[in-house]
Amino acid sequence: MIVTRPAKGHYSEAEAAEVLGLSVERLRALVRNRIAENDEDVSNLPVAHFQPSDLLLLRILAGQGLSASHQG
């Protein structure tokens, strides 16, 4: 029998960085350079919560592609 954990509904900044295999600083740079539209978006990043779909997009933007293993 294979037991899987239910997917998380949201991830903190630190959790998202860990799942993606990035440092928090690299995650912030990725969001700042590829996603944020203004300074307010960047200033809210430390309190942001990421959805599983956000992690998929960030994984693609980080150049890790779709084949990276999913950690939930």
mmCIF file of the N, C-alpha and C atoms, coordinates in Angstrom:
data_MODEL
# 
_entry.id   MODEL 
# 
loop_
_atom_site.group_PDB 
_atom_site.id 
_atom_site.type_symbol 
_atom_site.label_atom_id 
_atom_site.label_alt_id 
_atom_site.label_comp_id 
_atom_site.label_asym_id 
_atom_site.label_entity_id 
_atom_site.label_seq_id 
_atom_site.pdbx_PDB_ins_code 
_atom_site.Cartn_x 
_atom_site.Cartn_y 
_atom_site.Cartn_z 
_atom_site.occupancy 
_atom_site.B_iso_or_equiv 
_atom_site.pdbx_formal_charge 
_atom_site.auth_seq_id 
_atom_site.auth_comp_id 
_atom_site.auth_asym_id 
_atom_site.auth_atom_id 
_atom_site.pdbx_PDB_model_num 
ATOM 1   N N  . MET A 1 1  ? 0.843  -1.168 0.000   1.00 0.00 ? 1  MET A N  1 
ATOM 2   C CA . MET A 1 1  ? 0.000  0.000  0.000   1.00 0.00 ? 1  MET A CA 1 
ATOM 3   C C  . MET A 1 1  ? 0.893  1.238  0.000   1.00 0.00 ? 1  MET A C  1 
ATOM 4   N N  . ILE A 1 2  ? 0.581  2.189  -0.877  1.00 0.00 ? 2  ILE A N  1 
ATOM 5   C CA . ILE A 1 2  ? 1.317  3.441  -0.947  1.00 0.00 ? 2  ILE A CA 1 
ATOM 6   C C  . ILE A 1 2  ? 0.546  4.488  -0.160  1.00 0.00 ? 2  ILE A C  1 
ATOM 7   N N  . VAL A 1 3  ? 1.238  5.118  0.774   1.00 0.00 ? 3  VAL A N  1 
ATOM 8   C CA . VAL A 1 3  ? 0.626  6.146  1.597   1.00 0.00 ? 3  VAL A CA 1 
ATOM 9   C C  . VAL A 1 3  ? 1.195  7.486  1.152   1.00 0.00 ? 3  VAL A C  1 
ATOM 10  N N  . THR A 1 4  ? 0.329  8.415  0.835   1.00 0.00 ? 4  THR A N  1 
ATOM 11  C CA . THR A 1 4  ? 0.771  9.747  0.452   1.00 0.00 ? 4  THR A CA 1 
ATOM 12  C C  . THR A 1 4  ? 0.184  10.762 1.398   1.00 0.00 ? 4  THR A C  1 
ATOM 13  N N  . ARG A 1 5  ? 0.928  11.813 1.603   1.00 0.00 ? 5  ARG A N  1 
ATOM 14  C CA . ARG A 1 5  ? 0.435  12.905 2.426   1.00 0.00 ? 5  ARG A CA 1 
ATOM 15  C C  . ARG A 1 5  ? -0.481 13.778 1.587   1.00 0.00 ? 5  ARG A C  1 
ATOM 16  N N  . PRO A 1 6  ? -1.513 14.324 2.179   1.00 0.00 ? 6  PRO A N  1 
ATOM 17  C CA . PRO A 1 6  ? -2.352 15.257 1.417   1.00 0.00 ? 6  PRO A CA 1 
ATOM 18  C C  . PRO A 1 6  ? -1.530 16.493 1.053   1.00 0.00 ? 6  PRO A C  1 
ATOM 19  N N  . ALA A 1 7  ? -1.793 17.038 -0.110  1.00 0.00 ? 7  ALA A N  1 
ATOM 20  C CA . ALA A 1 7  ? -1.079 18.236 -0.534  1.00 0.00 ? 7  ALA A CA 1 
ATOM 21  C C  . ALA A 1 7  ? -1.421 19.387 0.393   1.00 0.00 ? 7  ALA A C  1 
ATOM 22  N N  . LYS A 1 8  ? -0.429 20.223 0.640   1.00 0.00 ? 8  LYS A N  1 
ATOM 23  C CA . LYS A 1 8  ? -0.669 21.403 1.462   1.00 0.00 ? 8  LYS A CA 1 
ATOM 24  C C  . LYS A 1 8  ? -1.490 22.399 0.669   1.00 0.00 ? 8  LYS A C  1 
ATOM 25  N N  . GLY A 1 9  ? -2.282 23.166 1.365   1.00 0.00 ? 9  GLY A N  1 
ATOM 26  C CA . GLY A 1 9  ? -3.091 24.193 0.722   1.00 0.00 ? 9  GLY A CA 1 
ATOM 27  C C  . GLY A 1 9  ? -2.310 25.457 0.427   1.00 0.00 ? 9  GLY A C  1 
ATOM 28  N N  . HIS A 1 10 ? -1.298 25.739 1.255   1.00 0.00 ? 10 HIS A N  1 
ATOM 29  C CA . HIS A 1 10 ? -0.459 26.903 1.027   1.00 0.00 ? 10 HIS A CA 1 
ATOM 30  C C  . HIS A 1 10 ? 0.889  26.701 1.697   1.00 0.00 ? 10 HIS A C  1 
ATOM 31  N N  . TYR A 1 11 ? 1.869  27.457 1.226   1.00 0.00 ? 11 TYR A N  1 
ATOM 32  C CA . TYR A 1 11 ? 3.233  27.362 1.719   1.00 0.00 ? 11 TYR A CA 1 
ATOM 33  C C  . TYR A 1 11 ? 3.711  28.756 2.105   1.00 0.00 ? 11 TYR A C  1 
ATOM 34  N N  . SER A 1 12 ? 4.454  28.842 3.192   1.00 0.00 ? 12 SER A N  1 
ATOM 35  C CA . SER A 1 12 ? 5.088  30.106 3.558   1.00 0.00 ? 12 SER A CA 1 
ATOM 36  C C  . SER A 1 12 ? 6.256  30.343 2.600   1.00 0.00 ? 12 SER A C  1 
ATOM 37  N N  . GLU A 1 13 ? 6.836  31.499 2.674   1.00 0.00 ? 13 GLU A N  1 
ATOM 38  C CA . GLU A 1 13 ? 7.999  31.813 1.829   1.00 0.00 ? 13 GLU A CA 1 
ATOM 39  C C  . GLU A 1 13 ? 9.126  30.802 2.065   1.00 0.00 ? 13 GLU A C  1 
ATOM 40  N N  . ALA A 1 14 ? 9.418  30.509 3.318   1.00 0.00 ? 14 ALA A N  1 
ATOM 41  C CA . ALA A 1 14 ? 10.495 29.571 3.640   1.00 0.00 ? 14 ALA A CA 1 
ATOM 42  C C  . ALA A 1 14 ? 10.163 28.156 3.174   1.00 0.00 ? 14 ALA A C  1 
ATOM 43  N N  . GLU A 1 15 ? 8.907  27.733 3.351   1.00 0.00 ? 15 GLU A N  1 
ATOM 44  C CA . GLU A 1 15 ? 8.491  26.405 2.896   1.00 0.00 ? 15 GLU A CA 1 
ATOM 45  C C  . GLU A 1 15 ? 8.564  26.298 1.373   1.00 0.00 ? 15 GLU A C  1 
ATOM 46  N N  . ALA A 1 16 ? 8.131  27.344 0.683   1.00 0.00 ? 16 ALA A N  1 
ATOM 47  C CA . ALA A 1 16 ? 8.176  27.344 -0.781  1.00 0.00 ? 16 ALA A CA 1 
ATOM 48  C C  . ALA A 1 16 ? 9.613  27.235 -1.263  1.00 0.00 ? 16 ALA A C  1 
ATOM 49  N N  . ALA A 1 17 ? 10.507 27.989 -0.659  1.00 0.00 ? 17 ALA A N  1 
ATOM 50  C CA . ALA A 1 17 ? 11.920 27.930 -1.037  1.00 0.00 ? 17 ALA A CA 1 
ATOM 51  C C  . ALA A 1 17 ? 12.472 26.526 -0.822  1.00 0.00 ? 17 ALA A C  1 
ATOM 52  N N  . GLU A 1 18 ? 12.124 25.910 0.299   1.00 0.00 ? 18 GLU A N  1 
ATOM 53  C CA . GLU A 1 18 ? 12.608 24.563 0.597   1.00 0.00 ? 18 GLU A CA 1 
ATOM 54  C C  . GLU A 1 18 ? 12.090 23.543 -0.419  1.00 0.00 ? 18 GLU A C  1 
ATOM 55  N N  . VAL A 1 19 ? 10.807 23.601 -0.736  1.00 0.00 ? 19 VAL A N  1 
ATOM 56  C CA . VAL A 1 19 ? 10.217 22.674 -1.696  1.00 0.00 ? 19 VAL A CA 1 
ATOM 57  C C  . VAL A 1 19 ? 10.877 22.828 -3.065  1.00 0.00 ? 19 VAL A C  1 
ATOM 58  N N  . LEU A 1 20 ? 11.186 24.069 -3.424  1.00 0.00 ? 20 LEU A N  1 
ATOM 59  C CA . LEU A 1 20 ? 11.792 24.336 -4.725  1.00 0.00 ? 20 LEU A CA 1 
ATOM 60  C C  . LEU A 1 20 ? 13.300 24.094 -4.742  1.00 0.00 ? 20 LEU A C  1 
ATOM 61  N N  . GLY A 1 21 ? 13.884 23.877 -3.568  1.00 0.00 ? 21 GLY A N  1 
ATOM 62  C CA . GLY A 1 21 ? 15.325 23.665 -3.500  1.00 0.00 ? 21 GLY A CA 1 
ATOM 63  C C  . GLY A 1 21 ? 16.110 24.945 -3.726  1.00 0.00 ? 21 GLY A C  1 
ATOM 64  N N  . LEU A 1 22 ? 15.509 26.067 -3.334  1.00 0.00 ? 22 LEU A N  1 
ATOM 65  C CA . LEU A 1 22 ? 16.134 27.374 -3.495  1.00 0.00 ? 22 LEU A CA 1 
ATOM 66  C C  . LEU A 1 22 ? 16.353 28.000 -2.131  1.00 0.00 ? 22 LEU A C  1 
ATOM 67  N N  . SER A 1 23 ? 17.286 28.943 -2.074  1.00 0.00 ? 23 SER A N  1 
ATOM 68  C CA . SER A 1 23 ? 17.400 29.736 -0.859  1.00 0.00 ? 23 SER A CA 1 
ATOM 69  C C  . SER A 1 23 ? 16.247 30.744 -0.860  1.00 0.00 ? 23 SER A C  1 
ATOM 70  N N  . VAL A 1 24 ? 15.915 31.259 0.306   1.00 0.00 ? 24 VAL A N  1 
ATOM 71  C CA . VAL A 1 24 ? 14.871 32.272 0.395   1.00 0.00 ? 24 VAL A CA 1 
ATOM 72  C C  . VAL A 1 24 ? 15.267 33.482 -0.444  1.00 0.00 ? 24 VAL A C  1 
ATOM 73  N N  . GLU A 1 25 ? 16.549 33.832 -0.431  1.00 0.00 ? 25 GLU A N  1 
ATOM 74  C CA . GLU A 1 25 ? 17.024 34.970 -1.214  1.00 0.00 ? 25 GLU A CA 1 
ATOM 75  C C  . GLU A 1 25 ? 16.820 34.732 -2.706  1.00 0.00 ? 25 GLU A C  1 
ATOM 76  N N  . ARG A 1 26 ? 17.083 33.519 -3.179  1.00 0.00 ? 26 ARG A N  1 
ATOM 77  C CA . ARG A 1 26 ? 16.900 33.195 -4.601  1.00 0.00 ? 26 ARG A CA 1 
ATOM 78  C C  . ARG A 1 26 ? 15.407 33.213 -4.961  1.00 0.00 ? 26 ARG A C  1 
ATOM 79  N N  . LEU A 1 27 ? 14.561 32.706 -4.077  1.00 0.00 ? 27 LEU A N  1 
ATOM 80  C CA . LEU A 1 27 ? 13.118 32.755 -4.306  1.00 0.00 ? 27 LEU A CA 1 
ATOM 81  C C  . LEU A 1 27 ? 12.645 34.199 -4.418  1.00 0.00 ? 27 LEU A C  1 
ATOM 82  N N  . ARG A 1 28 ? 13.110 35.046 -3.509  1.00 0.00 ? 28 ARG A N  1 
ATOM 83  C CA . ARG A 1 28 ? 12.728 36.461 -3.550  1.00 0.00 ? 28 ARG A CA 1 
ATOM 84  C C  . ARG A 1 28 ? 13.178 37.115 -4.851  1.00 0.00 ? 28 ARG A C  1 
ATOM 85  N N  . ALA A 1 29 ? 14.399 36.812 -5.276  1.00 0.00 ? 29 ALA A N  1 
ATOM 86  C CA . ALA A 1 29 ? 14.920 37.385 -6.524  1.00 0.00 ? 29 ALA A CA 1 
ATOM 87  C C  . ALA A 1 29 ? 14.098 36.907 -7.713  1.00 0.00 ? 29 ALA A C  1 
ATOM 88  N N  . LEU A 1 30 ? 13.733 35.642 -7.720  1.00 0.00 ? 30 LEU A N  1 
ATOM 89  C CA . LEU A 1 30 ? 12.930 35.078 -8.801  1.00 0.00 ? 30 LEU A CA 1 
ATOM 90  C C  . LEU A 1 30 ? 11.575 35.783 -8.885  1.00 0.00 ? 30 LEU A C  1 
ATOM 91  N N  . VAL A 1 31 ? 10.916 35.956 -7.754  1.00 0.00 ? 31 VAL A N  1 
ATOM 92  C CA . VAL A 1 31 ? 9.616  36.629 -7.734  1.00 0.00 ? 31 VAL A CA 1 
ATOM 93  C C  . VAL A 1 31 ? 9.778  38.097 -8.123  1.00 0.00 ? 31 VAL A C  1 
ATOM 94  N N  . ARG A 1 32 ? 10.804 38.742 -7.577  1.00 0.00 ? 32 ARG A N  1 
ATOM 95  C CA . ARG A 1 32 ? 11.025 40.163 -7.863  1.00 0.00 ? 32 ARG A CA 1 
ATOM 96  C C  . ARG A 1 32 ? 11.283 40.390 -9.357  1.00 0.00 ? 32 ARG A C  1 
ATOM 97  N N  . ASN A 1 33 ? 12.085 39.525 -9.967  1.00 0.00 ? 33 ASN A N  1 
ATOM 98  C CA . ASN A 1 33 ? 12.487 39.723 -11.361 1.00 0.00 ? 33 ASN A CA 1 
ATOM 99  C C  . ASN A 1 33 ? 11.501 39.185 -12.384 1.00 0.00 ? 33 ASN A C  1 
ATOM 100 N N  . ARG A 1 34 ? 10.709 38.183 -12.024 1.00 0.00 ? 34 ARG A N  1 
ATOM 101 C CA . ARG A 1 34 ? 9.869  37.529 -13.023 1.00 0.00 ? 34 ARG A CA 1 
ATOM 102 C C  . ARG A 1 34 ? 8.362  37.665 -12.789 1.00 0.00 ? 34 ARG A C  1 
ATOM 103 N N  . ILE A 1 35 ? 7.954  38.050 -11.563 1.00 0.00 ? 35 ILE A N  1 
ATOM 104 C CA . ILE A 1 35 ? 6.523  38.051 -11.249 1.00 0.00 ? 35 ILE A CA 1 
ATOM 105 C C  . ILE A 1 35 ? 6.029  39.397 -10.730 1.00 0.00 ? 35 ILE A C  1 
ATOM 106 N N  . ALA A 1 36 ? 6.732  39.992 -9.785  1.00 0.00 ? 36 ALA A N  1 
ATOM 107 C CA . ALA A 1 36 ? 6.252  41.222 -9.149  1.00 0.00 ? 36 ALA A CA 1 
ATOM 108 C C  . ALA A 1 36 ? 6.081  42.336 -10.178 1.00 0.00 ? 36 ALA A C  1 
ATOM 109 N N  . GLU A 1 37 ? 4.984  43.051 -10.042 1.00 0.00 ? 37 GLU A N  1 
ATOM 110 C CA . GLU A 1 37 ? 4.692  44.135 -10.970 1.00 0.00 ? 37 GLU A CA 1 
ATOM 111 C C  . GLU A 1 37 ? 5.061  45.504 -10.413 1.00 0.00 ? 37 GLU A C  1 
ATOM 112 N N  . ASN A 1 38 ? 5.179  45.608 -9.076  1.00 0.00 ? 38 ASN A N  1 
ATOM 113 C CA . ASN A 1 38 ? 5.509  46.908 -8.487  1.00 0.00 ? 38 ASN A CA 1 
ATOM 114 C C  . ASN A 1 38 ? 6.182  46.701 -7.133  1.00 0.00 ? 38 ASN A C  1 
ATOM 115 N N  . ASP A 1 39 ? 6.644  47.805 -6.546  1.00 0.00 ? 39 ASP A N  1 
ATOM 116 C CA . ASP A 1 39 ? 7.353  47.737 -5.270  1.00 0.00 ? 39 ASP A CA 1 
ATOM 117 C C  . ASP A 1 39 ? 6.481  47.204 -4.141  1.00 0.00 ? 39 ASP A C  1 
ATOM 118 N N  . GLU A 1 40 ? 5.179  47.445 -4.202  1.00 0.00 ? 40 GLU A N  1 
ATOM 119 C CA . GLU A 1 40 ? 4.281  46.939 -3.157  1.00 0.00 ? 40 GLU A CA 1 
ATOM 120 C C  . GLU A 1 40 ? 4.266  45.408 -3.162  1.00 0.00 ? 40 GLU A C  1 
ATOM 121 N N  . ASP A 1 41 ? 4.261  44.802 -4.349  1.00 0.00 ? 41 ASP A N  1 
ATOM 122 C CA . ASP A 1 41 ? 4.309  43.340 -4.439  1.00 0.00 ? 41 ASP A CA 1 
ATOM 123 C C  . ASP A 1 41 ? 5.571  42.803 -3.777  1.00 0.00 ? 41 ASP A C  1 
ATOM 124 N N  . VAL A 1 42 ? 6.687  43.443 -4.030  1.00 0.00 ? 42 VAL A N  1 
ATOM 125 C CA . VAL A 1 42 ? 7.967  43.002 -3.467  1.00 0.00 ? 42 VAL A CA 1 
ATOM 126 C C  . VAL A 1 42 ? 7.981  43.175 -1.956  1.00 0.00 ? 42 VAL A C  1 
ATOM 127 N N  . SER A 1 43 ? 7.424  44.275 -1.466  1.00 0.00 ? 43 SER A N  1 
ATOM 128 C CA . SER A 1 43 ? 7.445  44.513 -0.023  1.00 0.00 ? 43 SER A CA 1 
ATOM 129 C C  . SER A 1 43 ? 6.560  43.521 0.730   1.00 0.00 ? 43 SER A C  1 
ATOM 130 N N  . ASN A 1 44 ? 5.573  42.927 0.071   1.00 0.00 ? 44 ASN A N  1 
ATOM 131 C CA . ASN A 1 44 ? 4.685  41.958 0.712   1.00 0.00 ? 44 ASN A CA 1 
ATOM 132 C C  . ASN A 1 44 ? 5.202  40.524 0.626   1.00 0.00 ? 44 ASN A C  1 
ATOM 133 N N  . LEU A 1 45 ? 6.279  40.306 -0.078  1.00 0.00 ? 45 LEU A N  1 
ATOM 134 C CA . LEU A 1 45 ? 6.778  38.951 -0.294  1.00 0.00 ? 45 LEU A CA 1 
ATOM 135 C C  . LEU A 1 45 ? 7.045  38.170 0.990   1.00 0.00 ? 45 LEU A C  1 
ATOM 136 N N  . PRO A 1 46 ? 7.681  38.748 2.018   1.00 0.00 ? 46 PRO A N  1 
ATOM 137 C CA . PRO A 1 46 ? 7.940  37.951 3.226   1.00 0.00 ? 46 PRO A CA 1 
ATOM 138 C C  . PRO A 1 46 ? 6.683  37.441 3.926   1.00 0.00 ? 46 PRO A C  1 
ATOM 139 N N  . VAL A 1 47 ? 5.540  38.050 3.689   1.00 0.00 ? 47 VAL A N  1 
ATOM 140 C CA . VAL A 1 47 ? 4.304  37.594 4.319   1.00 0.00 ? 47 VAL A CA 1 
ATOM 141 C C  . VAL A 1 47 ? 3.410  36.848 3.327   1.00 0.00 ? 47 VAL A C  1 
ATOM 142 N N  . ALA A 1 48 ? 3.916  36.621 2.136   1.00 0.00 ? 48 ALA A N  1 
ATOM 143 C CA . ALA A 1 48 ? 3.134  35.944 1.101   1.00 0.00 ? 48 ALA A CA 1 
ATOM 144 C C  . ALA A 1 48 ? 2.976  34.464 1.432   1.00 0.00 ? 48 ALA A C  1 
ATOM 145 N N  . HIS A 1 49 ? 1.882  33.902 0.974   1.00 0.00 ? 49 HIS A N  1 
ATOM 146 C CA . HIS A 1 49 ? 1.672  32.468 1.016   1.00 0.00 ? 49 HIS A CA 1 
ATOM 147 C C  . HIS A 1 49 ? 1.524  31.997 -0.412  1.00 0.00 ? 49 HIS A C  1 
ATOM 148 N N  . PHE A 1 50 ? 2.135  30.882 -0.718  1.00 0.00 ? 50 PHE A N  1 
ATOM 149 C CA . PHE A 1 50 ? 2.150  30.357 -2.072  1.00 0.00 ? 50 PHE A CA 1 
ATOM 150 C C  . PHE A 1 50 ? 1.245  29.135 -2.168  1.00 0.00 ? 50 PHE A C  1 
ATOM 151 N N  . GLN A 1 51 ? 0.456  29.080 -3.215  1.00 0.00 ? 51 GLN A N  1 
ATOM 152 C CA . GLN A 1 51 ? -0.398 27.936 -3.508  1.00 0.00 ? 51 GLN A CA 1 
ATOM 153 C C  . GLN A 1 51 ? 0.436  26.892 -4.250  1.00 0.00 ? 51 GLN A C  1 
ATOM 154 N N  . PRO A 1 52 ? 0.000  25.627 -4.249  1.00 0.00 ? 52 PRO A N  1 
ATOM 155 C CA . PRO A 1 52 ? 0.732  24.608 -5.011  1.00 0.00 ? 52 PRO A CA 1 
ATOM 156 C C  . PRO A 1 52 ? 0.924  24.996 -6.485  1.00 0.00 ? 52 PRO A C  1 
ATOM 157 N N  . SER A 1 53 ? -0.061 25.647 -7.084  1.00 0.00 ? 53 SER A N  1 
ATOM 158 C CA . SER A 1 53 ? 0.085  26.073 -8.481  1.00 0.00 ? 53 SER A CA 1 
ATOM 159 C C  . SER A 1 53 ? 1.160  27.153 -8.622  1.00 0.00 ? 53 SER A C  1 
ATOM 160 N N  . ASP A 1 54 ? 1.340  27.981 -7.591  1.00 0.00 ? 54 ASP A N  1 
ATOM 161 C CA . ASP A 1 54 ? 2.412  28.978 -7.606  1.00 0.00 ? 54 ASP A CA 1 
ATOM 162 C C  . ASP A 1 54 ? 3.769  28.287 -7.642  1.00 0.00 ? 54 ASP A C  1 
ATOM 163 N N  . LEU A 1 55 ? 3.886  27.201 -6.873  1.00 0.00 ? 55 LEU A N  1 
ATOM 164 C CA . LEU A 1 55 ? 5.158  26.475 -6.843  1.00 0.00 ? 55 LEU A CA 1 
ATOM 165 C C  . LEU A 1 55 ? 5.475  25.867 -8.197  1.00 0.00 ? 55 LEU A C  1 
ATOM 166 N N  . LEU A 1 56 ? 4.459  25.393 -8.899  1.00 0.00 ? 56 LEU A N  1 
ATOM 167 C CA . LEU A 1 56 ? 4.670  24.855 -10.234 1.00 0.00 ? 56 LEU A CA 1 
ATOM 168 C C  . LEU A 1 56 ? 5.218  25.938 -11.153 1.00 0.00 ? 56 LEU A C  1 
ATOM 169 N N  . LEU A 1 57 ? 4.600  27.104 -11.150 1.00 0.00 ? 57 LEU A N  1 
ATOM 170 C CA . LEU A 1 57 ? 5.065  28.216 -11.972 1.00 0.00 ? 57 LEU A CA 1 
ATOM 171 C C  . LEU A 1 57 ? 6.480  28.628 -11.589 1.00 0.00 ? 57 LEU A C  1 
ATOM 172 N N  . LEU A 1 58 ? 6.745  28.747 -10.303 1.00 0.00 ? 58 LEU A N  1 
ATOM 173 C CA . LEU A 1 58 ? 8.080  29.129 -9.850  1.00 0.00 ? 58 LEU A CA 1 
ATOM 174 C C  . LEU A 1 58 ? 9.126  28.085 -10.234 1.00 0.00 ? 58 LEU A C  1 
ATOM 175 N N  . ARG A 1 59 ? 8.752  26.828 -10.187 1.00 0.00 ? 59 ARG A N  1 
ATOM 176 C CA . ARG A 1 59 ? 9.681  25.763 -10.593 1.00 0.00 ? 59 ARG A CA 1 
ATOM 177 C C  . ARG A 1 59 ? 10.050 25.918 -12.068 1.00 0.00 ? 59 ARG A C  1 
ATOM 178 N N  . ILE A 1 60 ? 9.070  26.216 -12.901 1.00 0.00 ? 60 ILE A N  1 
ATOM 179 C CA . ILE A 1 60 ? 9.324  26.422 -14.327 1.00 0.00 ? 60 ILE A CA 1 
ATOM 180 C C  . ILE A 1 60 ? 10.202 27.656 -14.531 1.00 0.00 ? 60 ILE A C  1 
ATOM 181 N N  . LEU A 1 61 ? 9.884  28.752 -13.851 1.00 0.00 ? 61 LEU A N  1 
ATOM 182 C CA . LEU A 1 61 ? 10.658 29.974 -13.989 1.00 0.00 ? 61 LEU A CA 1 
ATOM 183 C C  . LEU A 1 61 ? 12.086 29.818 -13.478 1.00 0.00 ? 61 LEU A C  1 
ATOM 184 N N  . ALA A 1 62 ? 12.270 28.949 -12.503 1.00 0.00 ? 62 ALA A N  1 
ATOM 185 C CA . ALA A 1 62 ? 13.608 28.715 -11.967 1.00 0.00 ? 62 ALA A CA 1 
ATOM 186 C C  . ALA A 1 62 ? 14.422 27.800 -12.861 1.00 0.00 ? 62 ALA A C  1 
ATOM 187 N N  . GLY A 1 63 ? 13.791 27.306 -13.940 1.00 0.00 ? 63 GLY A N  1 
ATOM 188 C CA . GLY A 1 63 ? 14.503 26.449 -14.879 1.00 0.00 ? 63 GLY A CA 1 
ATOM 189 C C  . GLY A 1 63 ? 14.579 25.013 -14.461 1.00 0.00 ? 63 GLY A C  1 
ATOM 190 N N  . GLN A 1 64 ? 13.726 24.606 -13.517 1.00 0.00 ? 64 GLN A N  1 
ATOM 191 C CA . GLN A 1 64 ? 13.730 23.237 -13.044 1.00 0.00 ? 64 GLN A CA 1 
ATOM 192 C C  . GLN A 1 64 ? 12.788 22.362 -13.849 1.00 0.00 ? 64 GLN A C  1 
ATOM 193 N N  . GLY A 1 65 ? 11.949 22.959 -14.667 1.00 0.00 ? 65 GLY A N  1 
ATOM 194 C CA . GLY A 1 65 ? 11.044 22.207 -15.529 1.00 0.00 ? 65 GLY A CA 1 
ATOM 195 C C  . GLY A 1 65 ? 9.983  21.432 -14.774 1.00 0.00 ? 65 GLY A C  1 
ATOM 196 N N  . LEU A 1 66 ? 9.241  20.654 -15.532 1.00 0.00 ? 66 LEU A N  1 
ATOM 197 C CA . LEU A 1 66 ? 8.131  19.885 -14.964 1.00 0.00 ? 66 LEU A CA 1 
ATOM 198 C C  . LEU A 1 66 ? 8.556  18.538 -14.419 1.00 0.00 ? 66 LEU A C  1 
ATOM 199 N N  . SER A 1 67 ? 9.772  18.099 -14.726 1.00 0.00 ? 67 SER A N  1 
ATOM 200 C CA . SER A 1 67 ? 10.168 16.751 -14.317 1.00 0.00 ? 67 SER A CA 1 
ATOM 201 C C  . SER A 1 67 ? 10.702 16.695 -12.890 1.00 0.00 ? 67 SER A C  1 
ATOM 202 N N  . ALA A 1 68 ? 10.886 17.831 -12.246 1.00 0.00 ? 68 ALA A N  1 
ATOM 203 C CA . ALA A 1 68 ? 11.362 17.828 -10.865 1.00 0.00 ? 68 ALA A CA 1 
ATOM 204 C C  . ALA A 1 68 ? 10.332 17.129 -9.987  1.00 0.00 ? 68 ALA A C  1 
ATOM 205 N N  . SER A 1 69 ? 10.811 16.400 -9.002  1.00 0.00 ? 69 SER A N  1 
ATOM 206 C CA . SER A 1 69 ? 9.883  15.652 -8.150  1.00 0.00 ? 69 SER A CA 1 
ATOM 207 C C  . SER A 1 69 ? 9.014  16.588 -7.345  1.00 0.00 ? 69 SER A C  1 
ATOM 208 N N  . HIS A 1 70 ? 7.749  16.210 -7.183  1.00 0.00 ? 70 HIS A N  1 
ATOM 209 C CA . HIS A 1 70 ? 6.786  17.000 -6.420  1.00 0.00 ? 70 HIS A CA 1 
ATOM 210 C C  . HIS A 1 70 ? 6.864  16.592 -4.959  1.00 0.00 ? 70 HIS A C  1 
ATOM 211 N N  . GLN A 1 71 ? 6.999  17.589 -4.095  1.00 0.00 ? 71 GLN A N  1 
ATOM 212 C CA . GLN A 1 71 ? 6.989  17.336 -2.655  1.00 0.00 ? 71 GLN A CA 1 
ATOM 213 C C  . GLN A 1 71 ? 5.767  18.015 -2.093  1.00 0.00 ? 71 GLN A C  1 
ATOM 214 N N  . GLY A 1 72 ? 4.888  17.285 -1.458  1.00 0.00 ? 72 GLY A N  1 
ATOM 215 C CA . GLY A 1 72 ? 3.663  17.904 -0.959  1.00 0.00 ? 72 GLY A CA 1 
ATOM 216 C C  . GLY A 1 72 ? 3.457  17.753 0.472   1.00 0.00 ? 72 GLY A C  1 
# 
